[in-house]
Structure formats: C-alpha cells, structure tokens
Amino acid sequence: MFSGMSNHSIDAKGRIILPAKFREELGDSFYLAGGFDNCCIQAMSAQRYDEICSKILELPANLAIALQYKFNATAVEVTPNAQGRVIIPQTLRDFAELGDNAIVIGMNNRLEIWNKQKFDEYMASQQSNVTEALSMLRL
C-alpha cells in the first residue's frame, strides 16, 4: 500500500526519481497513465494496470471505449534506470502540467504525480467532501 507525499524534481529529459520504497512496490517495470478525473499522472504496478484494463473491458462497449481513450491511450510501461529514474513522456507531462518539480502522493494501490499548484487547488476544492467523509467515518 502506498502512502505519503514527497517533492521531486523533473530533469530536462523528463525524468523523475520515485522513492525507493515505492519503486520496490511497483516492481521492475510499471505503468504511467493520465488520471481519470483530475490532471495528475497515475503510476501503478503491471498487475494493477491489468486489473483496471480487465474491468474496463467488462463495461458496455461505448463506456469501455471512452475509458480506453482516457486510460489505455495515455498509458506507457516504464522501467527505472540504475539511478531509479523513469521518463515521463511529454504527453503525460503536458496533461499534468508538470514543469521541473512535482509532488508524488501515495494513494493506497497507486501513486499520483501532480503539479503542486494544481494539487493545492484540487484539495481546496475538495474541502467540503473531506469534511463530509470525516463526519461519516466519525473520526
């Protein structure tokens, strides 16, 4: 399970170093894809990617195709180099509006890579949902 948040730089070639503990969980190679309902990049193990693809194919054809364009078309398999860096393709960097810095967030079964400003804006927009969820959990 992934948890935590950390700041990372992205070099001129579009490479980012993910934390070693995350790389171990992701495996020797893993997938990057555009976020479903926000402008982040998802990083997930090959097993998780396959699970999502299988679930998408169970949907009615018109919905499956829509998600394939959103998810499969943006997905790329990556393998960290000896220094632990992976290349984020330019199309995904553009999608997530990443510059030379990003935050990496553990989200249970996947990671998310965000532009810090976009993440802060998203979290501000979610405050009422956070309040409601905490109320429901009675924490």
Backbone as a chain_set.jsonl record, in Angstrom:
{"seq": "MFSGMSNHSIDAKGRIILPAKFREELGDSFYLAGGFDNCCIQAMSAQRYDEICSKILELPANLAIALQYKFNATAVEVTPNAQGRVIIPQTLRDFAELGDNAIVIGMNNRLEIWNKQKFDEYMASQQSNVTEALSMLRL", "coords": {"N": [[0.84, -1.18, 0.0], [0.523, 2.159, -0.844], [1.561, 5.204, 0.613], [1.929, 8.567, 1.823], [3.678, 11.651, 0.951], [5.794, 13.419, -1.228], [8.228, 15.772, -2.453], [9.593, 16.192, -5.717], [12.114, 16.584, -8.208], [12.048, 17.185, -11.739], [13.987, 16.346, -14.401], [15.647, 17.869, -17.294], [15.255, 16.024, -19.306], [12.867, 14.94, -18.742], [12.779, 13.133, -16.661], [12.1, 11.527, -13.552], [12.808, 10.777, -10.172], [11.497, 8.265, -8.357], [10.562, 7.504, -4.979], [12.513, 4.987, -3.344], [11.165, 3.018, -1.802], [8.664, 3.053, -2.979], [9.269, 2.29, -5.599], [10.052, -0.348, -5.197], [7.611, -1.542, -4.496], [6.178, -1.101, -6.827], [7.436, -2.649, -8.735], [9.702, -4.188, -11.18], [9.138, -3.11, -13.684], [6.575, -0.785, -14.544], [3.432, 0.997, -14.875], [2.593, 4.199, -16.223], [-0.021, 6.529, -16.431], [-2.575, 8.813, -17.533], [-4.539, 10.627, -15.135], [-7.856, 9.748, -14.009], [-10.026, 11.495, -13.254], [-8.838, 13.909, -12.758], [-6.052, 16.186, -13.18], [-3.575, 14.642, -13.012], [-0.831, 12.28, -12.985], [-1.035, 8.826, -12.976], [0.693, 6.213, -11.361], [1.268, 2.817, -11.458], [1.443, -0.664, -10.545], [2.191, -3.353, -12.852], [0.416, -5.424, -12.51], [-1.792, -4.14, -11.284], [-2.477, -2.393, -13.358], [-3.286, -4.256, -15.325], [-5.523, -5.312, -13.993], [-7.255, -3.091, -13.964], [-7.587, -2.692, -16.722], [-8.94, -5.073, -17.386], [-11.331, -4.719, -15.965], [-12.335, -2.484, -17.283], [-12.915, -3.582, -19.792], [-15.135, -5.072, -19.178], [-17.227, -3.343, -19.14], [-20.113, -1.772, -20.767], [-19.808, -1.445, -24.335], [-19.633, 1.25, -25.402], [-18.916, 2.75, -23.148], [-16.608, 1.45, -22.347], [-14.903, 1.96, -24.5], [-14.666, 4.751, -24.302], [-13.271, 4.969, -21.857], [-10.964, 3.562, -22.537], [-9.779, 5.293, -24.37], [-9.219, 7.367, -22.63], [-7.627, 6.161, -20.649], [-6.043, 3.76, -21.49], [-4.886, 4.716, -23.869], [-3.199, 6.7, -22.972], [-1.421, 5.393, -21.412], [1.786, 4.109, -20.503], [4.405, 1.793, -20.36], [7.024, 1.719, -18.061], [10.469, 1.482, -17.055], [12.568, 1.778, -14.357], [15.816, 3.378, -14.445], [19.288, 2.663, -13.59], [19.74, 4.537, -11.604], [17.269, 4.864, -10.56], [15.513, 6.468, -11.926], [12.698, 7.387, -13.923], [11.353, 7.977, -17.151], [8.997, 10.407, -17.824], [6.706, 10.596, -20.289], [6.406, 13.259, -22.7], [3.758, 13.879, -23.456], [2.243, 13.066, -21.23], [3.411, 14.694, -19.276], [2.598, 17.184, -20.243], [-0.197, 16.876, -20.031], [-0.515, 16.728, -17.224], [0.486, 19.135, -16.587], [3.155, 19.474, -15.743], [6.197, 20.88, -14.663], [9.425, 21.557, -13.781], [9.295, 20.487, -11.301], [7.538, 18.286, -9.071], [4.949, 16.729, -7.097], [4.757, 13.665, -5.407], [2.4, 11.339, -4.557], [1.244, 8.892, -2.354], [-1.372, 6.67, -2.884], [-2.837, 4.447, -1.734], [-3.354, 1.941, -3.692], [-1.931, 2.875, -5.814], [0.274, 5.405, -7.186], [0.24, 8.979, -7.378], [1.233, 11.604, -9.475], [1.727, 14.957, -9.332], [1.362, 18.392, -10.372], [2.307, 20.838, -8.155], [0.842, 23.224, -7.614], [-1.594, 22.698, -8.937], [-2.429, 20.498, -7.442], [-2.79, 21.66, -4.904], [-4.91, 23.415, -5.525], [-6.862, 21.543, -6.244], [-7.204, 20.165, -3.802], [-8.208, 22.246, -2.203], [-10.663, 22.588, -3.437], [-11.916, 20.314, -2.637], [-12.568, 20.402, 0.047], [-15.129, 20.431, 1.312], [-15.992, 17.852, 0.731], [-14.079, 16.366, 2.112], [-14.684, 17.098, 4.745], [-17.306, 16.067, 4.936], [-16.798, 13.318, 4.528], [-15.184, 12.737, 6.763], [-17.057, 13.177, 8.765], [-18.855, 11.115, 8.214], [-17.25, 8.929, 8.765], [-16.877, 9.239, 11.41], [-14.588, 10.022, 12.869]], "CA": [[0.0, 0.0, 0.0], [1.29, 3.399, -0.973], [1.119, 6.348, 1.404], [2.924, 9.621, 1.966], [3.789, 12.673, -0.08], [7.145, 13.972, -1.277], [8.55, 16.655, -3.575], [10.616, 15.642, -6.596], [12.438, 17.385, -9.388], [11.983, 16.53, -13.056], [15.119, 16.911, -15.142], [15.38, 18.383, -18.644], [14.839, 14.908, -20.162], [11.57, 14.466, -18.28], [12.96, 12.009, -15.73], [11.818, 11.749, -12.139], [13.207, 9.674, -9.289], [10.466, 7.915, -7.388], [11.159, 6.937, -3.772], [12.897, 3.569, -3.438], [10.122, 2.149, -1.239], [7.598, 2.982, -3.975], [9.76, 1.501, -6.735], [10.017, -1.754, -4.804], [6.225, -1.998, -4.572], [5.707, -1.024, -8.209], [8.041, -3.745, -9.489], [10.796, -3.864, -12.101], [8.546, -2.174, -14.641], [5.228, -0.424, -14.115], [2.727, 1.837, -15.838], [2.168, 5.574, -16.002], [-1.196, 6.866, -17.245], [-3.277, 10.009, -17.104], [-5.553, 10.449, -14.102], [-9.216, 9.602, -14.526], [-10.884, 12.665, -13.084], [-8.046, 15.08, -12.399], [-4.901, 16.34, -14.089], [-2.361, 14.058, -12.457], [-0.371, 11.05, -13.625], [-1.095, 7.666, -12.102], [1.735, 5.194, -11.501], [0.732, 1.601, -10.859], [2.109, -1.92, -10.919], [1.657, -4.017, -14.045], [-0.751, -6.207, -12.06], [-2.915, -3.201, -11.103], [-2.84, -1.939, -14.702], [-4.046, -5.345, -15.947], [-6.825, -5.388, -13.317], [-8.083, -1.986, -14.449], [-7.924, -2.989, -18.123], [-9.959, -6.128, -17.385], [-12.593, -4.122, -15.515], [-12.814, -1.613, -18.361], [-13.472, -4.422, -20.848], [-16.429, -5.602, -18.728], [-18.234, -2.292, -19.294], [-20.728, -1.693, -22.098], [-18.809, -1.055, -25.337], [-19.428, 2.696, -25.53], [-18.207, 3.218, -21.957], [-15.267, 0.859, -22.396], [-14.109, 2.698, -25.484], [-14.362, 6.071, -23.731], [-12.205, 4.81, -20.864], [-9.732, 3.144, -23.207], [-9.155, 6.516, -24.882], [-8.745, 8.155, -21.48], [-6.656, 5.43, -19.835], [-5.087, 2.946, -22.247], [-4.168, 5.509, -24.875], [-2.17, 7.519, -22.319], [-0.566, 4.526, -20.594], [3.097, 3.709, -21.009], [5.175, 0.963, -19.428], [8.336, 2.307, -17.805], [11.406, 0.721, -16.24], [13.56, 2.697, -13.79], [17.21, 3.124, -14.775], [20.115, 2.277, -12.433], [19.604, 5.576, -10.58], [15.885, 4.889, -10.104], [14.748, 7.476, -12.665], [11.837, 6.971, -15.031], [10.987, 9.074, -18.05], [7.58, 10.702, -18.001], [6.562, 11.094, -21.657], [5.984, 14.655, -22.823], [2.29, 13.982, -23.483], [1.76, 12.989, -19.848], [3.843, 15.92, -18.581], [1.7, 18.253, -20.684], [-1.503, 16.603, -19.441], [-0.472, 17.046, -15.802], [1.075, 20.471, -16.471], [4.366, 19.365, -14.931], [7.386, 21.612, -15.064], [10.643, 20.92, -13.277], [9.024, 19.939, -9.971], [6.263, 17.575, -8.918], [4.782, 16.018, -5.831], [4.37, 12.266, -5.569], [1.483, 11.04, -3.46], [0.813, 7.507, -2.234], [-2.84, 6.586, -2.857], [-3.187, 3.049, -1.481], [-2.938, 0.959, -4.694], [-1.255, 3.569, -6.911], [0.863, 6.703, -6.889], [-0.156, 10.075, -8.244], [2.267, 12.611, -9.689], [0.973, 16.189, -9.501], [1.854, 19.764, -10.322], [1.991, 21.25, -6.784], [-0.226, 24.23, -7.613], [-2.839, 22.019, -9.307], [-2.829, 19.68, -6.302], [-3.321, 22.57, -3.873], [-6.22, 23.864, -5.998], [-7.778, 20.412, -6.154], [-7.506, 19.92, -2.39], [-9.084, 23.323, -1.735], [-12.0, 22.338, -3.983], [-12.449, 19.098, -2.018], [-12.687, 20.557, 1.491], [-16.455, 20.002, 1.798], [-16.021, 16.388, 0.657], [-13.255, 15.866, 3.22], [-15.478, 17.3, 5.959], [-18.404, 15.097, 4.923], [-16.247, 11.972, 4.701], [-14.785, 12.593, 8.172], [-18.296, 13.063, 9.531], [-19.398, 9.771, 8.01], [-16.374, 7.955, 9.43], [-16.941, 9.53, 12.85], [-13.244, 10.01, 13.437]], "C": [[0.889, 1.247, 0.0], [0.69, 4.475, -0.075], [2.269, 7.342, 1.487], [2.93, 10.561, 0.785], [5.205, 13.223, -0.048], [7.323, 14.815, -2.536], [9.686, 16.048, -4.38], [10.873, 16.577, -7.756], [12.308, 16.509, -10.634], [13.083, 17.164, -13.878], [14.715, 17.306, -16.564], [14.928, 17.289, -19.603], [13.49, 14.333, -19.746], [11.643, 13.302, -17.318], [12.686, 12.447, -14.296], [12.322, 10.535, -11.37], [12.077, 9.449, -8.307], [11.138, 7.313, -6.162], [11.397, 5.435, -3.892], [11.806, 2.645, -2.911], [8.953, 2.016, -2.213], [8.031, 2.121, -5.156], [9.714, 0.013, -6.422], [8.613, -2.321, -4.931], [5.707, -2.031, -6.003], [6.254, -2.167, -9.064], [9.1, -3.251, -10.459], [10.351, -2.936, -13.223], [7.106, -1.948, -14.21], [4.647, 0.552, -15.126], [2.482, 3.244, -15.312], [0.986, 5.823, -16.922], [-1.811, 8.14, -16.702], [-4.31, 9.679, -16.037], [-6.941, 10.393, -14.698], [-10.015, 10.893, -14.428], [-10.134, 13.901, -12.59], [-6.794, 15.105, -13.273], [-3.607, 15.893, -13.417], [-1.969, 12.863, -13.315], [-0.468, 9.942, -12.589], [0.104, 6.764, -12.394], [1.23, 3.961, -10.768], [1.517, 0.381, -11.33], [1.467, -2.481, -12.182], [0.414, -4.818, -13.678], [-1.966, -5.305, -11.909], [-3.4, -2.69, -12.46], [-3.709, -2.998, -15.393], [-5.435, -5.481, -15.327], [-7.767, -4.302, -13.825], [-8.521, -2.247, -15.888], [-9.021, -4.045, -18.207], [-11.32, -5.574, -16.98], [-13.179, -3.215, -16.593], [-13.499, -2.438, -19.436], [-14.817, -5.052, -20.465], [-17.558, -4.587, -18.89], [-18.931, -2.407, -20.645], [-19.745, -1.044, -23.075], [-18.572, 0.44, -25.408], [-18.673, 3.273, -24.335], [-16.77, 2.695, -21.931], [-14.376, 1.639, -23.356], [-13.721, 4.067, -24.943], [-13.226, 5.979, -22.718], [-10.898, 4.344, -21.49], [-9.012, 4.361, -23.791], [-8.549, 7.345, -23.753], [-7.577, 7.474, -20.777], [-5.606, 4.711, -20.683], [-4.261, 3.764, -23.225], [-3.066, 6.359, -24.255], [-1.14, 6.672, -21.584], [0.738, 4.171, -21.301], [3.785, 2.876, -19.926], [6.557, 1.578, -19.295], [9.154, 1.368, -16.918], [12.431, 1.708, -15.682], [14.974, 2.337, -14.24], [17.984, 2.81, -13.489], [20.02, 3.282, -11.288], [18.173, 5.694, -10.052], [15.016, 5.912, -10.822], [13.877, 6.812, -13.728], [11.507, 8.198, -15.862], [9.476, 9.194, -18.094], [7.433, 11.268, -19.412], [6.004, 12.525, -21.684], [4.462, 14.799, -22.812], [1.699, 13.92, -22.079], [2.195, 14.211, -19.05], [2.957, 17.096, -18.96], [0.322, 18.101, -20.042], [-1.56, 17.05, -17.978], [0.114, 18.432, -15.523], [2.295, 20.476, -15.547], [5.489, 20.198, -15.526], [8.606, 20.869, -14.569], [10.495, 20.391, -11.855], [7.668, 19.262, -9.959], [6.167, 17.061, -7.491], [4.279, 14.624, -6.159], [3.587, 11.872, -4.325], [1.116, 9.56, -3.499], [-0.689, 7.445, -2.048], [-3.292, 5.127, -2.756], [-2.647, 2.108, -2.56], [-2.256, 1.589, -5.905], [-0.568, 4.814, -6.361], [0.207, 7.729, -7.795], [0.976, 11.078, -8.296], [1.547, 13.888, -10.109], [1.87, 17.412, -9.672], [1.397, 20.28, -8.955], [0.836, 22.245, -6.74], [-1.575, 23.587, -7.945], [-3.345, 21.147, -8.155], [-3.437, 20.548, -5.211], [-4.714, 23.072, -4.255], [-7.259, 22.752, -5.868], [-8.173, 20.163, -4.701], [-8.419, 20.998, -1.819], [-10.514, 23.087, -2.214], [-12.68, 21.142, -3.318], [-12.732, 19.22, -0.531], [-14.056, 20.095, 2.011], [-16.58, 18.483, 1.74], [-15.214, 15.759, 1.784], [-14.045, 15.962, 4.521], [-16.604, 16.282, 6.047], [-17.9, 13.685, 5.158], [-15.832, 11.739, 6.152], [-15.999, 12.443, 9.07], [-18.881, 11.662, 9.425], [-18.575, 8.706, 8.713], [-16.404, 8.094, 10.95], [-15.574, 9.418, 13.508], [-13.031, 11.183, 14.362]], "O": [[1.861, 1.35, 0.747], [-0.528, 4.638, -0.009], [3.427, 6.999, 1.25], [2.287, 10.319, -0.236], [5.758, 13.466, 1.024], [6.656, 14.596, -3.547], [10.62, 15.469, -3.825], [9.973, 17.271, -8.229], [12.437, 15.286, -10.587], [13.117, 18.384, -14.039], [13.574, 17.095, -16.976], [14.284, 17.583, -20.61], [13.022, 13.354, -20.328], [10.673, 12.559, -17.169], [12.994, 13.567, -13.89], [12.266, 9.407, -11.86], [11.738, 10.332, -7.519], [12.183, 6.674, -6.288], [10.587, 4.709, -4.467], [11.546, 1.598, -3.505], [8.315, 0.964, -2.264], [7.249, 1.314, -5.658], [9.375, -0.796, -7.286], [8.43, -3.439, -5.412], [4.893, -2.886, -6.355], [5.601, -2.6, -10.013], [9.364, -2.052, -10.552], [11.113, -2.073, -13.658], [6.492, -2.814, -13.587], [5.295, 0.893, -16.115], [2.206, 3.451, -14.13], [0.988, 5.376, -18.069], [-1.593, 8.502, -15.546], [-4.886, 8.592, -16.032], [-7.178, 10.933, -15.779], [-10.612, 11.334, -15.41], [-10.744, 14.831, -12.062], [-6.518, 14.158, -14.009], [-2.666, 16.673, -13.276], [-2.681, 12.485, -14.245], [-0.029, 10.11, -11.452], [0.48, 6.58, -13.552], [0.818, 4.037, -9.61], [2.166, 0.402, -12.376], [0.342, -2.125, -12.532], [-0.536, -4.881, -14.457], [-3.058, -5.66, -12.355], [-4.605, -2.568, -12.682], [-4.743, -2.673, -15.976], [-6.411, -5.734, -16.033], [-8.941, -4.565, -14.086], [-9.686, -2.047, -16.233], [-9.937, -3.919, -19.02], [-12.34, -5.917, -17.578], [-14.395, -3.187, -16.788], [-14.55, -2.046, -19.943], [-15.554, -5.514, -21.336], [-18.73, -4.949, -18.784], [-18.421, -3.052, -21.561], [-18.945, -0.194, -22.684], [-17.42, 0.871, -25.468], [-17.871, 4.193, -24.499], [-15.842, 3.405, -21.543], [-13.223, 1.937, -23.042], [-12.58, 4.499, -25.105], [-12.321, 6.814, -22.719], [-9.825, 4.706, -21.007], [-7.787, 4.455, -23.72], [-7.489, 7.95, -23.914], [-6.635, 8.144, -20.354], [-4.417, 5.021, -20.599], [-3.064, 3.524, -23.385], [-2.099, 6.705, -24.933], [-0.097, 7.182, -21.177], [0.782, 3.965, -22.514], [3.748, 3.211, -18.742], [7.191, 1.92, -20.294], [8.612, 0.578, -16.146], [13.096, 2.403, -16.45], [15.304, 1.162, -14.4], [17.387, 2.704, -12.418], [20.201, 2.916, -10.126], [17.897, 6.53, -9.193], [13.904, 6.198, -10.381], [14.262, 5.819, -14.345], [11.398, 9.31, -15.345], [8.765, 8.225, -18.362], [7.989, 12.328, -19.702], [5.239, 12.932, -20.81], [3.935, 15.741, -22.221], [0.753, 14.646, -21.773], [1.428, 14.714, -18.229], [2.601, 17.912, -18.109], [-0.258, 19.077, -19.566], [-2.532, 17.671, -17.548], [0.224, 18.848, -14.369], [2.45, 21.35, -14.694], [5.698, 20.213, -16.739], [8.806, 19.697, -14.889], [11.461, 19.901, -11.27], [6.77, 19.611, -10.726], [7.164, 16.969, -6.775], [3.477, 14.434, -7.074], [4.047, 12.048, -3.197], [0.725, 9.037, -4.542], [-1.23, 8.094, -1.153], [-4.043, 4.642, -3.602], [-1.579, 1.526, -2.371], [-2.029, 0.915, -6.91], [-0.8, 5.219, -5.222], [-0.32, 7.388, -8.854], [1.607, 11.369, -7.28], [0.842, 13.905, -11.118], [2.995, 17.449, -9.173], [0.216, 20.171, -8.626], [-0.058, 22.112, -5.904], [-2.583, 23.895, -7.308], [-4.551, 21.067, -7.919], [-4.482, 20.211, -4.655], [-5.6, 23.146, -3.403], [-8.388, 22.989, -5.437], [-9.352, 19.97, -4.404], [-9.313, 20.693, -1.03], [-11.467, 23.354, -1.483], [-13.896, 20.981, -3.43], [-13.102, 18.231, 0.1], [-14.127, 19.435, 3.047], [-17.211, 17.884, 2.612], [-15.614, 14.74, 2.348], [-14.071, 15.016, 5.307], [-16.834, 15.697, 7.106], [-18.512, 12.929, 5.913], [-16.094, 10.674, 6.711], [-15.976, 11.671, 10.029], [-19.343, 11.092, 10.413], [-19.111, 7.71, 9.198], [-16.009, 7.183, 11.678], [-15.422, 8.801, 14.563], [-11.949, 11.332, 14.931]]}, "num_chains": 1, "name": "protein.A"}
